[in-house]
Amino acid sequence: MNTRVRFAPSPTGPLHIGGLRTALFNYLYAKKKAGTFILRIEDTDQNRYVEGSENYIQEALEWCGMDPDEGPKNGGAFGPYRQSERKDIYAKHIQDLLRNGAAYYAFDSAERLNKERKEAEKKGETFKYGHQNRLRFKNSLTLTEEETAKALEDDFVIRLKIESDQTVIVEDIIRGVVRVKTDTLDDKILMKSDGLPTYHFANVVDDHLMKITCVIRGEEWLPSLPMHKLIYTAFGWETPEFMHLPLILKTVGKGKLSKRDGDRDGYPVFPLKWGKETQGFKEMGFLPIGMVNYLALLGWNEGTEKEVYSLKELEKAFSTKGVQKGSARFDYEKAKWVNQQQLQNMSIEEIYSLSRTKEILSPFEKNKHLSLIKLVKKRLNTLNDIKGELAFIKSIHPYDKKVIDKVEDKNPKTILEQIKKTLIKYDEDDLFKEQMMSWSKKNGVSIGLLMQTFRLALVGKLTGPDIFEVCSVLGKEVSLKRINDLIEHLNFKQIL
């Protein structure tokens, strides 16, 4: 049997990275088994629909390299792939359940149901509409055919009829066998009077008709699993496999990772920007594989110490045995580390080929772009770091006062004059470095002091790329000017 999985988000706003990870695990599962990865848009709740969400979801998947094999954009033999376009399909299948007695019409008013809920609350109970009380309500089980036909002219819902005193048994790949007594369940609404299905009904019908072999979704849907099993049974359909993924928790404290957490602590929770204000991982300078690699580690482990993967390696390594039951805590610093590892695995040319890199480097002379990447590559966590790491090229940082105080009584001007003299004399970078190192050793000047003084002159602070490479990128003229500027600064400070 061909493996078929689906990612089925609702277009109610930008795709959270929790949803993106669900898509990733579906994608990896399909690729590992040479199967089919499907995108289905669950948009039956039009009140929550947000314009642009569907395009955002498609673009986010494409940015991550997870192009759906079937979906609204790609098409396929099992469409439509938007639930709002499948209304006739649901109407046909709900009639099947009504005919075989597995579902029934219910005509109870909202006022009546609210009254029942309040009465149950007074008794410390949870109101359930089911086998224990449905014959007290207004529905097709208590009305004649004539009364039912008349009632259908007004508002109604269609409920699943759940038999009492039974045990629903269904297996989850991660969590094992789940057993639930039907007496704890209520007769869930399957269809509303506007002809649109509830999530439970549409989900099962679509998964069956699209021949989904494994349903991979977040653990928040685990409580719905027995209900979905009952719907499959009501139709007489074979149940697919299920896998409910652990939650992604906020960095600190309890609860799921939210946009509020990201806004407070300064990190994104969406793959791409949403609107003008909300930045995504892409805009923060992450590579697609950096994002994907980190998400794969949230709730999955191959069973080795390996943490850095290409997408192809993930496709090969992924296994349901490596998916953890426990929730995974989001760690932005770890995400940056993974992205940094991916950047180090890339060549200078590969980094330069990225549109984000070219955008950041656009203010600099084009013939220096590759040299600039080479200069800062080892210091990059994200592509956005390029700008900060190269800030000294346009203008030097303010001199670090602590470094000035540290070196000023160690004759820094002598060192600076020697650097000037040597730099003027030698054009080859390696020869210039060799001569300075030789002078340092010969004159008893520590390499550390030489480097600190040279870096202070060219950069203004002690951190940054290799200082001889910095000198080469700045060029002789700019380097000499900055050395003279530091000498003047030291002279002026001495006068004061």
N, C-alpha and C positions, 0 to 999 in steps of 0.2 A: 504494500500500500504506500502510495506517495505521501510523504509527510507534508502537511499543510498547517501553518500557524498564522495567526492574525494579530495585528496591533489595532485596537479599536478605541481610539480616543474620542472624547466629545469636544466639539469646536467651541469651547466656552472661554477662550483666552489663550495666552501663550502656553507652549508645552513645557511643563515643569521637568526638571532633570529626573525626577522619579518616574514620570511617564516615559521619558527618553530611555531610561535604563530598562523598563519593561519592553520597549520596542527592540532594544539591543539584544536582550536575552531571547526574544522571539526570533530575531534575525539570525543570531548565532546558532540556535537550535535547528533552524531550517537549513542553514548552510552546512552544518555538521552532518546532516542527514540527506544532503542533496535534495532538499525539499523546496517548498514555495512559501515566501513571506508576503503576506497580504496586508494592505492598509484598508481598514473599513472605518468610515466616519459615522459615529453614532449621534445623529443630530435630530432625534425625534422630539427632544425638548426644545422647541423653538423659542421659548421664553428666555432660555439661557444662552442662545446662540449669539456669538460675537463675530462680527464681520472681520474677515481677514485671518481668522483662526485656522481654517483648513489649509490655506496657502502656507501659513507659518509652519504647520505640522509637516507638510510635504517638504518645504525648504530645509527644515531642521534635519529630517531624515537624509535628504540628499547631501547636505553639508557633512554629515557624519559618514557618508559612504554607504548608507543602508537603503538604497533605492528599492522600493517595493516591487515585487514581481507582478502583483496585481493591485489595483486600487482605482480611485476616481480619476487620477491622471493617466495611469498606465493601461487602464482597461483590464479585460480578462473575461473568461468564459462564465464567471459566476456572479456577474454584476446584476443590478446596480450596486455600487459599493458605498452609497450613501443611504442610510436608513430612511431618510425622508422621501426617497424615491422608490421605496419598497412597500408602500402602503397596501397595494393590492395583494401582495404576497402574504402579508400578515392577516388581512381580512379573510383570505381563503383558508389559512391554517387555523385561525381561531374557530371557524365554523366546524372544522374537523373535531376539535375538542368539545364543542357544544353538542355535536351529534352523538359522540360516544359517551357523553355524560361526565367527562372529566373537567368540564367548566360550566359555569352558569351565569346568568344575568343577575345583577344586583342593582336595586333602584333606591337604596336608602339615601335620605337627604344628609347633607353635611351636619345639619343641626342635630339629627337623631344620633349620628355617630359620635359627635362631640359630647352629647349628653351621656352616652354609654361610657366613653373614656373617663369622664369626670366621676361617674359612679364607681368605676373600677379603681380609680386613684384613691377615692375615699376609703376603699377597702384595702389599700396597699397592694393592689394588683395591677397587672398590665393588660389592657384591653386587647383581646384577639377576636377577630371575626372568623369563626371556623366551625368545626363539627359540633362543639359544645353549645353554640347559640345561633347558628345560621337559620334555624327553622323559626326563630323569633323575629327575623327581619323580613323586609320586603324584597323578595328575589324570585327567580323563576322556579325555585324549589318549593316555594310556599304559595305561589299564584297559579291559577289555571292558565291554560294556553291562551285563552281569550284575554285574560287580565294581563298576561305577559306581553302580548301583542300590543295592547293599549299602552302599557307602561313604556314600551320601546319608543314611543313618540316623544318622550321626554329624556332627560339625562339618565345615563346608566353607565355601569362599568361591567366588565366580565372578569369573574374571579375563578381561580383554580380551585377545584373541589378536592380537598385533601382528606383521605380516610383516616379514621382514628386508630390508635393502638397498633401502629406499625413502626418499624425501624427502617430509616433510610440509611443505606450503607454505600459510601462512595470513597474512592481512594484518591489521595493526592500524592504526587510523585515525591514531594519534599516531606510532607507531614504524615504520610502513612494513611491508614484507614480512618475515616470520619464516620461516626455513627450518631444519628439524631433521631429522637422519638417524634413522630408526627404530631403527637399531642402538644408539643411545644411550639408548633408552627401555626400560622394563621393562613386563611385562604387568600393568598396574594392576588392583587389586581393584575390582570394580564393585558387588558385593553380598556382604553377610555372611550367615552361616547363620541369623541372627535375622530375616532378611527385609528388613532395612533397608539402603538403598543407601549407598555412599560419596558424598562430596561430588561427585566427578567425574561419576558416573552420574546422580544426581538432578538435578544442575545442568543437564546437557544435556537430559534428558528434559523437565524442567519448562520450560526456555526454549523448546523446540520446541513443546510442547503449549500454552503460553501465548502463542505467536506473537510472541515477542520478536524485534524486528528489529535491535536493537543492544545488545550486552552491555557496560555501562560499569561497571568495577570497578577496584580498586587494583592497582598494578603487581606486588604480591606474587603475583598469580595468573598473571602472564605466563609463567612456566615451565610452567604447566599447559595453556597454549593449544594446543600440538601434540596433547596427549592428548585434549582436548575435540574438536579437529578430527577425530581418528581415530574418536571415538565417533559423531559426526555422520555420517561416511563409512560406518561400519559399519551404521548404520540406513538409509543412502541418503537422508538428509535434507539440505536446503539449510542451509548455515552462515550464521548471522547476522553482522553486522558486529561488530567488537570495538574497544574503546577502553580501554586500561589507564592509569589516572591516576597521576601522580607521587606519591611519598610526602610526608608532612608530617614534617619533621625537627625535632628538639629545638632549642631556642633557641641553645644553645652545644654544640659538640662533635658527635660522630658518632651516628648512629642515629635511629630513629623517636621521635617525641614520645610520652612515656609519662606515666602518672599520677604516677609517682615524680618526674618532672621538675617537674610542676605543684605537687606537695606540697612539694618542696624550695624552689622559687622563688616560691611564693605566688600561683599562678594556676590556674584550673580547666582541665580538659581534657574535660569533659562539658558538654552543653548545659543539663541540669537536675540538681538535686541527686540524690544516690543515697544512701539511708539517712540517718542523722543527722549523719554526719561530713563527707561529701563534697559540697561545694557545686558548683553548676554556673554557667554564664554568666548564667542567668536570675537566680539568687539573688545574684550579684555585681553586679546592677544593669544588665546589658546589655539593650538592646532586641532583639527578634527580628531586625529588619532590620539592626541593628548586627552581630549574630552572622553572619547570612547574607551580608551585604555583605563582611565580612572574609574569610570562608571562600571566597567566589568569587574573591578576589584571590590565594589560595594555589594557584598553578598555572595561573592563567588571566589573560589580559589582552586587552582589546578591541583593542589596537593604538593607543590614545590615552593622554593623560595623565589621563583621567578615572578617579577612584577611588571616588567616592561614588555609589551607585546605590540606587534603590528596587527592590523585587522585580519590579515590572512592567518596569522598565528593564533589569534583568538578563535577564528572559525574552526581551526583544526583542534585546538585544545579544549574547547568548551564541552562540558559534560554536566548533566543534571546532578550527578553525584557530588559535584563541587559546589552546588548552590546551598547556602546555609539557611537554617531555620531562623536564627536570630537576626534582629534588625541591625542594620549597618549605620554607623555614625559618620556623617559628612565631615570631611577634614580638608579645608581649602588649601592649607599648606601642603598636604600630601598631593592634592590635585596639581598644584604648581610644580612639585617635585617630579611627578610623572611626566608632566608636559616638558619640563627641563630635560629629562632623559630622552624624550622623543626628539627634541631639538638637537641634542648632542649627537644623535644617530643620523642626522641629516647632513648632507654636504653643504658647503657654503652656497653652491649654485642652486641647490634645492630650496634653501631658505630664501635666496634672492628671487626665485621664481614666484613666490607667493605675493599676491596682490597687496596684502597688508604690509609686507616688508617694503615693497616699492613705494607705497604711499608714505610710510614713515621716513624713508630715505630721500624722498623727492626734494627736500630743501638743499641737499648736498650735491656736489659735482658728481655727475653720473659715472665718470671714469674712476671714481673712488669708492663706489658702492660695495663692490666685492671686498675691497680691503677693509672697509668699515665693518662689514659683517664678520670677517675673520678676526678683527680686533676685539669684538665684544661677544662673540659666539659663546664662549665658555661661561660667561656671566649672565646668560639669559635664562629666566624662568618662563617668560612669555615673550611673544613678539613685541609687545608694547614696551618691554624693558629696553629695547634698542634706543628709543628716544632719550630716555634718562641716562643711559650709559654713554651716549654720544653728546650729551649736553655741553660738555667741556670744549668741544670742537668749535662751537660758535662763540662761546665766551667762557673764560676760566671761572671756576667756583671761587667764592671768597676764600682767602687764605685761612686755613685752619689755625686758629690762634694757639691751640695747644701744641701743634707741630712746630709753629714758629718759635714758641718758648722753649721747645725741646732741642731745637737745632742751633739756635742763634749763638750760643756760647761754644759751639764746636766748629767755628770758622766756616760757615756755610758759603760765604762769598768767595773764598778760595776755591771751593768745590765748583761753584757756579762758573767762575772764570775759566777753570780748567775744562769744564763741559763745553763752554763757548769756543774755546781755542781748538778743542778736538773736533767739535761739530763742524767748524769752519774748514778745517783741514781735510776731513775725510767724508767722501760722498757715499761710500758703501755702508749700509746699515750694520752689517756684521763686523766690518773693520772698525767702525766707530765704537761699537759695543766692546769689542776686544781691547781697543786702546784704553777705554775708560776703566775697564776691569784691571788691566795691567797697571795703570797709573794708581788706582786705588790700593792695590797690593803693595806696590813699590813705595808709596808714601804713607803707609800705615793708616789709611782711611778705611773704615769698615764699609763693606758692601752695603750694609743696611743704611748707614748714614748717607752714602752716595745716592742710593735709590730714593730715600725719603726726600732728600733735598731736590733731586731732579724731578720727582713726581710733584712736589709742592710747587715747583716753578711752572710745570706744564699743565697741571690739573687743578691745583689748589688744595687738594686733600690727599689722604694716603690710600684711598681705595680706588680701584680701577684696573683696566687691562695692563698688560706688560708695557712698562714705560718706554722702552726702546721702540716698540711697535707704535705707541702713541706718537713718539717723536717722528717716526717715518710717515705716519698718516698726516700729521700736522704740517710737515714739510720744514725745511731748514729755516726759512724766513720767519714763519710764525713761532717756531721753537726758540729761535734766538731772541725774538722780541719778548717772549714771555720770561726767558731767563733774565734779560735786562730789567724787566719790570720788577721781578722779585729782588734783584740786587738793589734797585732804587727804593723799594719798599723797606728793605733791611737798613739801608742808609738813613732813610727818613725816620724809622723807628729808633735808630741809634741816636739821632739828633734830639729826639724827644726825651 
